[in-house]
Amino acid sequence: MKTHIEVQSSSATYFAEIGSSIFADSLENVFSNLFSDTVFLFIDENVYKHHKDKIEDFFFDQDLKTHIKIVPEGETSKSVSFWSESQDFLLQNGVRRNTPLIAIGGGITGDVAGFVAATVMRGIPLIHIPTTLLAMVDSSIGGKTGINHRTGKNLIGSFYQPVRVIADIDFLETLPRKEWINGMSEILKYGAIQDDSIFERSELFFDVKPAQADSDNLVHLISDCIQIKADIVKKDEFEGGIRAYLNYGHTFAHALEKACGFKKISHGEAVFLGMLAALELSKLCGYTLNGNKFDKFRSLYSYRVSADQLSYKDLAFYMQSDKKRTDGDLTFILLEDWQHPVIKSVKNEQYLQKAWDVVFNELS
């Protein structure tokens, strides 16, 4: 099955396609409207290892001059040096304003390739082919691109919309189990801020191979998450208001990732812990929520970092450098109730420490 979702913004309108075995047909359709004899591919190194023949066979059959750049695994690829190296790669190989750049991989590949596409020659066509669950439901949609700075995550970047997003769930079949769980974190976020039926529907991730066990429901779940994000982006492309709701749990998560050197904890793991902390902070700020809808998913996470490797002092410092801080105060996305997010500045140090205690207890 296959679904289409229109993503509208003030700067561009494009389609996200979600389905099984749609990679070739969807790309051919895109190429019919792009007039270039050259294409640049930025491919995650693990995706290239598992899907090299599938990808290369398709592009060689298109009779296109194809330049491939492998994106190393890990956050180190989201660096100024790799971005600069990538600019050189495009410019030295004759990139033009109509030359498409295709990002094939997870969020890291999409973020850095997107920023490269946004900045070389003031912008070239960008196509996202997300190959992880997290990238399909989150990072490939909405036009955020960026790289990290030594002081924090995603502090250098731009808003730049792709011309198409192609989410083929066949790529997920080679995804390690931990990456399924990473993506599930962002899906649960949509349940918390918009549609709490997602919590029940996400029980399909208890199956070891969700794509094989329930492919139609997986496509529907991914599509519904994309639709939620598309609706928010349509109203607030540049995060001046409600788009911040999509950052639920992320102020805590980014501090955790920085404290772990972007190595000992994945983005999805950090987001799940961040959402637990944000839920506690919501209650401390006086909001009444019935139950903890995250509880039943806690057993799916296996962390490589322990509580004794972290300190509240460091985490508090890293939160202060988060890009969502305004006017000297830390701004959080909290829940007035399930499906009812709110933007709130929190100054109470005791509240923040108690929220972090939830994370420390989870890692103990």
C-alpha positions as CSV (number, residue, x, y, z in Angstrom):
1,M,0.0,0.0,0.0
2,K,1.0,3.6,-0.5
3,T,-0.1,6.9,0.9
4,H,0.5,10.5,-0.1
5,I,0.6,13.5,2.3
6,E,0.8,17.1,1.1
7,V,3.2,19.1,3.2
8,Q,2.4,22.8,2.8
9,S,4.6,25.7,4.0
10,S,5.0,29.4,3.1
11,S,8.2,28.6,1.2
12,A,7.2,25.3,-0.6
13,T,4.6,22.6,-1.0
14,Y,5.7,19.0,-1.6
15,F,4.5,15.4,-1.1
16,A,5.6,12.8,1.3
17,E,5.0,9.3,0.0
18,I,4.9,6.4,2.4
19,G,4.6,2.7,1.4
20,S,6.3,-0.6,0.6
21,S,8.5,-1.0,-2.5
22,I,8.0,2.5,-3.7
23,F,11.6,3.6,-4.0
24,A,12.1,3.2,-7.8
25,D,8.7,4.3,-9.0
26,S,8.6,7.4,-6.8
27,L,12.1,8.5,-7.8
28,E,11.3,8.0,-11.5
29,N,8.3,10.2,-11.0
30,V,10.4,12.9,-9.4
31,F,13.1,12.8,-12.1
32,S,10.5,13.3,-14.8
33,N,10.1,16.9,-13.4
34,L,13.8,17.6,-12.7
35,F,15.9,18.5,-15.7
36,S,19.4,17.5,-14.9
37,D,21.7,14.9,-16.2
38,T,23.6,14.8,-12.9
39,V,22.6,13.8,-9.4
40,F,24.4,13.8,-6.0
41,L,23.7,11.0,-3.5
42,F,24.5,11.4,0.2
43,I,24.2,7.9,1.7
44,D,24.5,6.7,5.2
45,E,27.4,4.2,5.4
46,N,25.3,1.4,6.9
47,V,22.5,1.9,4.3
48,Y,25.1,1.8,1.6
49,K,26.4,-1.5,3.0
50,H,23.0,-3.1,3.1
51,H,21.3,-1.6,0.0
52,K,24.3,-0.8,-2.3
53,D,23.1,-2.9,-5.2
54,K,19.5,-1.7,-5.0
55,I,20.5,1.9,-5.0
56,E,23.3,1.8,-7.6
57,D,21.3,-0.4,-10.0
58,F,18.5,2.1,-10.0
59,F,20.7,5.1,-10.7
60,F,22.8,3.5,-13.3
61,D,19.6,2.5,-15.1
62,Q,18.6,6.1,-15.2
63,D,21.6,7.1,-17.3
64,L,22.5,9.8,-14.9
65,K,26.0,11.0,-13.9
66,T,25.9,9.9,-10.3
67,H,28.2,11.2,-7.6
68,I,28.0,9.3,-4.3
69,K,29.3,10.6,-1.0
70,I,29.2,8.2,2.0
71,V,28.1,9.8,5.3
72,P,29.9,8.2,8.2
73,E,27.7,6.9,11.1
74,G,27.3,9.1,14.1
75,E,26.9,12.7,15.1
76,T,30.5,13.6,14.0
77,S,29.1,13.8,10.5
78,K,27.0,16.8,11.6
79,S,30.1,18.9,11.9
80,V,31.3,22.1,10.3
81,S,34.3,20.2,8.8
82,F,32.1,17.6,7.1
83,W,29.7,20.2,5.8
84,S,32.7,22.1,4.3
85,E,34.1,18.9,2.9
86,S,30.7,18.2,1.3
87,Q,30.5,21.6,-0.2
88,D,33.9,21.0,-1.8
89,F,32.6,17.6,-3.1
90,L,29.6,19.2,-4.9
91,L,31.5,22.3,-6.3
92,Q,34.4,20.3,-7.6
93,N,32.1,17.9,-9.4
94,G,30.2,20.5,-11.3
95,V,27.0,21.0,-9.3
96,R,24.5,23.4,-10.8
97,R,21.4,25.2,-9.5
98,N,19.1,22.4,-10.9
99,T,21.3,19.5,-9.8
100,P,19.3,17.4,-7.2
101,L,20.9,16.2,-4.0
102,I,19.3,13.0,-2.6
103,A,19.7,12.2,1.1
104,I,19.4,8.4,1.7
105,G,19.7,7.6,5.4
106,G,18.6,8.5,8.8
107,G,18.3,11.9,10.6
108,I,22.0,12.6,10.6
109,T,22.3,12.1,6.9
110,G,19.2,14.1,6.2
111,D,20.2,17.0,8.5
112,V,23.7,17.5,7.0
113,A,22.7,16.8,3.4
114,G,19.8,19.2,3.8
115,F,22.1,21.9,5.1
116,V,24.5,21.3,2.2
117,A,21.6,21.5,-0.3
118,A,20.4,24.7,1.3
119,T,23.7,26.5,1.2
120,V,25.5,25.4,-1.9
121,M,24.8,27.9,-4.7
122,R,22.1,29.3,-2.4
123,G,20.0,26.2,-2.8
124,I,19.6,23.1,-5.0
125,P,16.7,20.6,-5.2
126,L,16.7,18.3,-2.2
127,I,15.0,14.9,-2.0
128,H,14.8,12.9,1.3
129,I,14.7,9.2,1.3
130,P,14.6,8.4,5.0
131,T,15.7,4.9,5.9
132,T,15.1,4.9,9.6
133,L,11.8,5.1,11.4
134,L,12.9,8.2,13.3
135,A,13.7,10.1,10.0
136,M,10.5,9.0,8.4
137,V,8.2,10.4,11.1
138,D,10.3,13.4,12.1
139,S,13.5,14.8,10.6
140,S,12.7,14.4,6.9
141,I,9.5,16.4,7.3
142,G,9.3,20.2,7.8
143,G,12.6,21.6,6.4
144,K,14.8,21.7,9.4
145,T,18.5,21.2,8.4
146,G,21.6,21.7,10.4
147,I,24.9,20.7,12.0
148,N,26.2,20.7,15.5
149,H,28.6,23.1,17.1
150,R,30.9,22.3,20.0
151,T,28.7,24.2,22.4
152,G,25.5,22.3,21.4
153,K,23.4,20.3,19.0
154,N,21.8,21.7,15.8
155,L,23.0,25.3,16.5
156,I,24.0,25.9,12.9
157,G,21.4,25.4,10.2
158,S,18.5,26.7,8.2
159,F,14.9,26.0,7.2
160,Y,15.0,24.4,3.7
161,Q,12.1,22.4,2.3
162,P,12.7,19.3,0.1
163,V,11.0,18.8,-3.2
164,R,9.9,15.3,-2.2
165,V,10.1,12.8,0.7
166,I,10.0,9.1,-0.1
167,A,9.5,6.8,2.9
168,D,9.9,3.2,1.7
169,I,9.4,0.9,4.7
170,D,11.4,-1.8,2.9
171,F,14.5,0.0,4.1
172,L,13.4,-0.6,7.6
173,E,13.8,-4.4,7.3
174,T,17.6,-4.1,7.8
175,L,17.2,-1.7,10.8
176,P,18.7,-2.9,14.1
177,R,16.2,-3.4,16.8
178,K,17.5,-0.4,18.8
179,E,16.7,1.9,15.8
180,W,13.1,0.8,15.8
181,I,12.9,1.9,19.4
182,N,14.7,5.2,18.7
183,G,12.0,5.9,16.1
184,M,9.2,4.8,18.4
185,S,10.2,7.7,20.8
186,E,9.3,10.3,18.3
187,I,6.1,8.5,17.4
188,L,5.1,8.4,21.1
189,K,5.8,12.2,21.2
190,Y,3.0,12.6,18.7
191,G,0.8,10.6,20.9
192,A,1.6,12.9,23.9
193,I,1.0,16.2,22.1
194,Q,-1.7,15.4,19.6
195,D,-3.3,11.9,19.4
196,D,-3.1,9.6,22.3
197,S,-4.5,6.7,20.3
198,I,-1.0,6.4,19.0
199,F,0.1,4.9,22.3
200,E,-2.1,1.8,21.8
201,R,-1.3,1.6,18.1
202,S,2.5,1.7,18.9
203,E,2.2,-1.7,20.7
204,L,3.1,-3.1,17.3
205,F,6.7,-2.2,18.2
206,F,6.7,-5.0,20.8
207,D,7.0,-7.3,17.8
208,V,10.6,-8.0,16.9
209,K,9.9,-7.3,13.2
210,P,7.1,-4.7,13.0
211,A,7.5,-4.1,9.2
212,Q,6.8,-7.8,8.5
213,A,4.2,-8.4,11.2
214,D,1.9,-5.5,10.4
215,S,3.1,-3.5,7.4
216,D,-0.2,-1.8,6.6
217,N,-0.7,-0.6,10.1
218,L,2.9,0.6,10.2
219,V,2.4,2.6,7.0
220,H,-0.8,4.1,8.5
221,L,1.0,5.0,11.8
222,I,4.0,6.6,10.0
223,S,1.5,8.5,7.7
224,D,-0.5,9.8,10.7
225,C,2.6,11.1,12.4
226,I,3.7,12.8,9.2
227,Q,0.3,14.3,8.9
228,I,0.4,15.7,12.4
229,K,3.8,17.3,11.7
230,A,2.6,18.6,8.3
231,D,-0.4,20.3,9.9
232,I,1.8,22.0,12.4
233,V,4.4,23.1,9.8
234,K,1.7,24.6,7.7
235,K,0.7,26.9,10.5
236,D,4.2,27.6,11.8
237,E,7.0,26.8,9.4
238,F,9.8,28.7,11.2
239,E,9.0,27.7,14.8
240,G,7.7,31.0,16.0
241,G,4.9,29.4,17.9
242,I,3.2,26.0,17.9
243,R,5.9,24.2,16.0
244,A,7.8,24.2,19.3
245,Y,5.3,21.6,20.4
246,L,7.3,19.1,18.4
247,N,10.2,19.7,20.8
248,Y,8.3,18.0,23.7
249,G,11.1,16.3,25.8
250,H,13.9,17.7,23.6
251,T,15.3,20.3,25.9
252,F,16.1,17.5,28.4
253,A,17.1,15.2,25.5
254,H,19.7,17.5,23.9
255,A,21.3,18.1,27.3
256,L,21.6,14.4,27.8
257,E,23.1,13.9,24.4
258,K,25.7,16.6,25.0
259,A,26.6,15.2,28.4
260,C,27.1,11.8,26.8
261,G,29.3,13.2,24.0
262,F,26.7,12.2,21.4
263,K,28.0,8.7,21.8
264,K,26.6,6.8,24.8
265,I,23.0,7.6,24.2
266,S,21.0,7.8,21.0
267,H,18.6,10.6,20.1
268,G,15.6,8.3,20.5
269,E,16.7,7.1,23.9
270,A,17.4,10.7,25.0
271,V,14.0,11.8,23.8
272,F,12.2,9.1,25.7
273,L,14.0,10.0,28.9
274,G,13.4,13.7,28.1
275,M,9.7,13.1,27.7
276,L,9.6,11.3,31.1
277,A,11.3,14.3,32.7
278,A,9.0,16.8,30.9
279,L,6.0,14.8,32.2
280,E,7.2,15.1,35.7
281,L,7.9,18.8,35.2
282,S,4.4,19.2,33.9
283,K,3.0,17.8,37.1
284,L,5.3,19.9,39.3
285,C,4.0,23.0,37.5
286,G,0.5,22.1,38.5
287,Y,-0.9,20.3,35.5
288,T,-3.0,17.3,36.2
289,L,-2.5,14.3,33.9
290,N,-4.0,10.9,34.4
291,G,-1.5,8.1,34.4
292,N,1.8,7.7,32.6
293,K,1.1,6.5,29.0
294,F,4.9,6.0,28.5
295,D,5.2,3.3,31.2
296,K,4.4,0.3,29.2
297,F,7.2,1.1,26.7
298,R,10.0,1.5,29.3
299,S,11.0,-2.1,29.1
300,L,11.9,-1.7,25.4
301,Y,14.8,0.7,26.1
302,S,18.3,-0.5,27.0
303,Y,20.7,2.2,28.0
304,R,24.5,2.3,27.8
305,V,24.9,5.1,30.2
306,S,24.3,4.9,33.9
307,A,23.2,7.5,36.4
308,D,26.6,7.7,38.1
309,Q,28.1,8.9,34.8
310,L,26.0,12.0,34.8
311,S,25.7,15.0,37.0
312,Y,22.9,17.5,37.5
313,K,25.4,20.4,37.3
314,D,26.6,19.4,33.8
315,L,23.0,18.7,32.6
316,A,21.8,22.1,33.9
317,F,24.7,23.8,32.1
318,Y,24.0,22.1,28.8
319,M,20.3,23.0,29.1
320,Q,21.3,26.6,29.4
321,S,23.0,26.4,26.0
322,D,20.0,24.9,24.3
323,K,18.8,26.9,21.3
324,K,15.2,27.0,22.6
325,R,16.2,29.3,25.5
326,T,14.7,32.8,25.4
327,D,15.3,35.9,27.5
328,G,17.6,34.0,29.8
329,D,14.8,31.6,30.9
330,L,14.6,27.9,30.0
331,T,11.5,27.3,27.9
332,F,9.9,23.9,27.9
333,I,7.1,22.1,26.1
334,L,4.9,20.7,28.9
335,L,1.5,19.0,28.9
336,E,-1.5,20.6,30.5
337,D,-3.1,17.2,29.7
338,W,-2.5,14.5,27.2
339,Q,-2.9,16.0,23.7
340,H,-2.7,19.5,25.1
341,P,0.9,20.9,25.0
342,V,1.9,24.3,26.3
343,I,5.0,26.4,26.1
344,K,6.2,27.4,29.5
345,S,9.3,29.1,31.0
346,V,10.5,27.4,34.2
347,K,12.8,29.1,36.7
348,N,12.3,26.9,39.7
349,E,15.6,25.0,40.2
350,Q,14.0,22.5,42.6
351,Y,11.4,21.6,39.9
352,L,14.1,21.1,37.3
353,Q,16.2,18.9,39.6
354,K,13.2,16.8,40.5
355,A,12.5,16.3,36.8
356,W,16.0,15.2,36.2
357,D,15.7,12.8,39.1
358,V,13.2,10.9,37.0
359,V,16.0,10.4,34.4
360,F,18.5,9.4,37.1
361,N,16.1,6.9,38.5
362,E,15.5,5.4,35.1
363,L,19.2,5.0,34.6
364,S,20.0,3.5,38.0
